[in-house]
Amino acid sequence: MRLFVAVLPPVEALQDLADAVAPVRGLPGADRLRWTAVDAWHLTLAFLGEVPAERVPELEAALAAVAEGHPAHTLRLAGGGRFGDRVLWAGVEGQDWALRRLAEAVHEATAGVVGETDAFTFHPHLTLARAGSSHGRRRAEQRAAAGRLAALAQALEGHRGPEWEAAELHLMRSAQEGGAVRHTSLRSWPLARWEAGPQ
């Protein structure tokens, strides 16, 4: 099973972002991107890749322990940005330090089950759209693609969504269905109910 761990924003936050993204999708160059569906929007904490079914119970136990040790926290979807000439994303504000700590704990806990992954790096974001592969593209085409993404990200700069509580940790399955990727929450755990504060 192809798995990842995520925090899922509530419907209200996703709808607010969808409303902000709608006019951006009409801007020049936006039609060259593959836009992700609203029901697939999430904040990835760790991508686990292919995990054998027999390892899932151990993985679930590790994630349950992480959830017990990290508090629910307040976030909002805000602003936009890009990763080079490939990805357009919406940003995260609020108690993002708590989200970062949660992601780091998930990374450490899951590495013990699925094996060591890449060094921990985490940039909280929600992927909105992807460009085609830059492999084989000429430098001028890559610069143009990066310019288009920069303009689209700038159009999202002023967006500030409603605050919401990140209160659950989700183990997600990613599966290809009829040409589209579908994400399903296999299991979730409530985050702790103590005050989140920098330490």
DAURUR-V813786 format. One line per field, one symbol per residue. ss: DSSP state (H for helix, E for strand, - for the rest). phi: phi as a letter, one per 20 degrees, with the letter a starting at -180 (. if undefined). A space follows every 10 residues. Layout:
ss = ???
phi = ???
//
This chain:
ss = -EEEEEE--- HHHHHHHHHH HHHH-----H HH-EE--HHH --EEEEEEEE --HHHHHHHH HHHHHHHH-- E-EEEEEEEE EEE---EEEE EEEE-HHHHH HHHHHHHHHH HHHH------ ----EEEEEE --------HH HHHHHHHHHH HHHHH----E ---EEE-EEE EEEEEEE--E EEEEEEEEEE -E-------
phi = .ecbdbddff gffffffgff fgfffefgnf feeeeffgfd fadfebedmf cfgfefgfff ffffffffec efbecbebmb abdlddcdcd eccoefffff ffffffgfff ffdenfdfgf cbcfacfebc efgefnffgf ffffffffff fffffegefc effbeecbdd edddceclnd eddcfeaccf ffddfebgc
//
